[in-house]
Amino acid sequence: MRFFKYWPEFLCLLIFTVSSLFWGCSIRYHEKLQNQLDVLSLLASSLPKHQVQLLNANFSDQLHYDEFAQLQSQIEGIVFKLSVESEFKDLLNLYTETSLNYIQLITMLKTSKRLVSKHDGLSTLERLESMESIRTQLFSFIITPDIKTKNSIYSRIEEVDSNINDMGHQKYWQLFKLHSVFLLENTEITATYRQKLIKLPVMSRTIVSIDNKNKEIESTQSHKAISAFSVIVSLLLILMVILKRQQQALSKSTLAYKHAVEVKTQFLANMSHEIRTPMTGIIGLVDLCLKTPLNEEQQSYLEKVEFSATSLLTIINDILDFSKIESGQLAIENVSVEHNKLIDNLNMMLGRTAEEKGIELIFDIYL
Amino acid sequence: MDKKYYISLCCAFFSCALFTSAFYYFSDEKNNDYQYTKTTYDFETVAGPIQPIPKKFTIDKSWVVLGKALFHSPLLSKDNTISCASCHMINSGGDDGFPVSTGVNNTQGERNSPTVLNAVFNFRQFWDGRVSSLSQQAEGPVHNPIEMASSWDEVIKKLSNDEYFNTTFNELSADGITAANIVKAIATYEESLITPNSPIDNYLLGNKNALSAQQVRGLNLFIDYGCATCHQGRNIGGNIYQKLGRINDIPEVLTLDKGRFLVTNDIDDQYLFKVPSLRNIAETAPYFHNGSINNLPDAVRIMASSQLGRELSLDEVEDIVALLHSFSAKIIEVQ
């Protein structure tokens, strides 16, 4: 139960611990989000480059795909460690798979086109006019693929295929035929892949993802600020609790002190009161004594005793007044003063002492 | 307000602060590696489809040394019989010279072990390109029941009992022996296994005497006939997928394995394989994904006919084979 007394401290420490844990967590979470954002930004910068590589792939001066392979590998690495919605991940996977399908066809198409269009060193073949016209048709098909041209090329190829018997031509014709068929079969598929790659919203989806991450980071930042604030607040609370406890201890000791003072005053008052009783007795008896026949000397002594006793009583009354002042109960009286009597009294009190010391005592009164 | 109150309050406060800072410290997910230098290559580009292998690169040597030890350590296999180097012999082309490799308990693999040399420049790893990085690749054989048939728990336990591995891992990383660190060390070692300075690279970089006249003829054919469509770039391959028998029929022995179809189940991916690198091809017989073709001339003929629809003459085959020999070089020692 002794500990129960300290519940504010425990509460403050609890708030401190919880909020600082939360603070630490939000810092870590912020770091994590920042890393994810970096990865996403890397993705956002690699994707356009990758797309350029893809779309450049069918240019004749693009002879190797090192850059493409590197970017592909990089993007796949990013996708592998990216922690985003599975739908976005699927989209990216679809994109990378489609680009691989596209690149394998487009590179072959490029080679096939080159092999089909190659004339040099084939002078003997120029006689194959039908082949020349197939070639022309083929290129128009490549530019604008349509099913009619496709079918017509197929029938022309079959026609030539059944008529050709010259072994010298046979070898080149076979190559030409294989690549023409490849072009016919795959040009449209490749175009579809290309369209798909262009249309896939990878880039916009990445930007959306980056935006979302940024928003998340913002909210984490506010969490961070709130938890840091509560850490500070809990520290201040602890300080306040300590101050409050000190204040309590102080007021407690003040109370004890006040009590001690009161007791002392009470003692003084009681004591004066007790002294007054015998004092009144003395004064009464002196009074009685004065009424008996006395010689002059005795009379004078007794009067002096009576005066001293009365003075002492006044002092005791003053002490009582003092305790009345402390307790705030003093009433001020309105009493008339007789100067002559007052001075006589003073004379009586001080005169003898002055006479003994040989000091002249003068009362000078102007009325 | 006694002393005891302040002392106990301070103690309580500091223990709370200690608890939270410990929590903060240990929740750090960052890499605990001591100064790991990421491998970077100094690429050179030349005109033409074939690109030279970089001669200069920076790499973390201490991880390379550790990776080399792991690569040659049989502790990675279930019964401590084989290591990575059993099937990827670094000094003989980076593979084992068998059609398919032998795993633990003498089980036979299904595909020819590809060379580990220059593998870092491949766009994906494995014949079917099922993973995109060396570190992902390194996980494969360790768990494959017909290769090393082990598990990370088992491997980590065995490595922890080894004094060298225990101290080295702890020197290099605060995490000590973990699956991620094992894979990282092996991948870093593999990143160092590159073979620049081959005759073809020297030729491309300006030394016109690096290739013989026959090899130059071979190079012209290689580019002209379209081999360089797929076999291009730094690795003379390894940049794209391509379908075996794209243009023409393939020998039946090569049709048994459906390639990437087994991974994706997509009918378009039948017989699709990663275009293999032709670097060090002369040292890595037998050829193709199942190692069914024993010599280069046959391999060249099959490729020319199935991929390009072209019947090569004997001279042409010889020229191209001569060229293929110029793709070989030794790995360079990490300085």
Boltz contact constraints between the chains, C-beta under 6 A:
constraints:
  - contact:
      token1: [A, 13]
      token2: [B, 12]
      max_distance: 6.0
  - contact:
      token1: [A, 13]
      token2: [B, 16]
      max_distance: 6.0
  - contact:
      token1: [A, 16]
      token2: [B, 16]
      max_distance: 6.0
  - contact:
      token1: [A, 17]
      token2: [B, 16]
      max_distance: 6.0
  - contact:
      token1: [A, 20]
      token2: [B, 20]
      max_distance: 6.0
  - contact:
      token1: [A, 21]
      token2: [B, 20]
      max_distance: 6.0
  - contact:
      token1: [A, 21]
      token2: [B, 23]
      max_distance: 6.0
  - contact:
      token1: [A, 24]
      token2: [B, 23]
      max_distance: 6.0
  - contact:
      token1: [A, 24]
      token2: [B, 24]
      max_distance: 6.0
  - contact:
      token1: [A, 28]
      token2: [B, 27]
      max_distance: 6.0
  - contact:
      token1: [A, 63]
      token2: [B, 48]
      max_distance: 6.0
  - contact:
      token1: [A, 63]
      token2: [B, 49]
      max_distance: 6.0
  - contact:
      token1: [A, 64]
      token2: [B, 49]
      max_distance: 6.0
  - contact:
      token1: [A, 64]
      token2: [B, 51]
      max_distance: 6.0
  - contact:
      token1: [A, 64]
      token2: [B, 232]
      max_distance: 6.0
  - contact:
      token1: [A, 64]
      token2: [B, 233]
      max_distance: 6.0
  - contact:
      token1: [A, 65]
      token2: [B, 233]
      max_distance: 6.0
  - contact:
      token1: [A, 65]
      token2: [B, 239]
      max_distance: 6.0
  - contact:
      token1: [A, 66]
      token2: [B, 51]
      max_distance: 6.0
  - contact:
      token1: [A, 66]
      token2: [B, 233]
      max_distance: 6.0
  - contact:
      token1: [A, 66]
      token2: [B, 234]
      max_distance: 6.0
  - contact:
      token1: [A, 69]
      token2: [B, 123]
      max_distance: 6.0
  - contact:
      token1: [A, 69]
      token2: [B, 239]
      max_distance: 6.0
  - contact:
      token1: [A, 72]
      token2: [B, 123]
      max_distance: 6.0
  - contact:
      token1: [A, 73]
      token2: [B, 123]
      max_distance: 6.0
  - contact:
      token1: [A, 73]
      token2: [B, 132]
      max_distance: 6.0
  - contact:
      token1: [A, 76]
      token2: [B, 132]
      max_distance: 6.0
  - contact:
      token1: [A, 77]
      token2: [B, 132]
      max_distance: 6.0
  - contact:
      token1: [A, 77]
      token2: [B, 133]
      max_distance: 6.0
  - contact:
      token1: [A, 100]
      token2: [B, 241]
      max_distance: 6.0
  - contact:
      token1: [A, 103]
      token2: [B, 240]
      max_distance: 6.0
  - contact:
      token1: [A, 104]
      token2: [B, 240]
      max_distance: 6.0
  - contact:
      token1: [A, 104]
      token2: [B, 241]
      max_distance: 6.0
  - contact:
      token1: [A, 104]
      token2: [B, 242]
      max_distance: 6.0
  - contact:
      token1: [A, 107]
      token2: [B, 229]
      max_distance: 6.0
  - contact:
      token1: [A, 108]
      token2: [B, 246]
      max_distance: 6.0
  - contact:
      token1: [A, 111]
      token2: [B, 226]
      max_distance: 6.0
  - contact:
      token1: [A, 111]
      token2: [B, 229]
      max_distance: 6.0
  - contact:
      token1: [A, 175]
      token2: [B, 309]
      max_distance: 6.0
  - contact:
      token1: [A, 175]
      token2: [B, 310]
      max_distance: 6.0
  - contact:
      token1: [A, 178]
      token2: [B, 247]
      max_distance: 6.0
  - contact:
      token1: [A, 178]
      token2: [B, 248]
      max_distance: 6.0
  - contact:
      token1: [A, 178]
      token2: [B, 309]
      max_distance: 6.0
  - contact:
      token1: [A, 182]
      token2: [B, 247]
      max_distance: 6.0
  - contact:
      token1: [A, 246]
      token2: [B, 1]
      max_distance: 6.0
  - contact:
      token1: [A, 249]
      token2: [B, 1]
      max_distance: 6.0
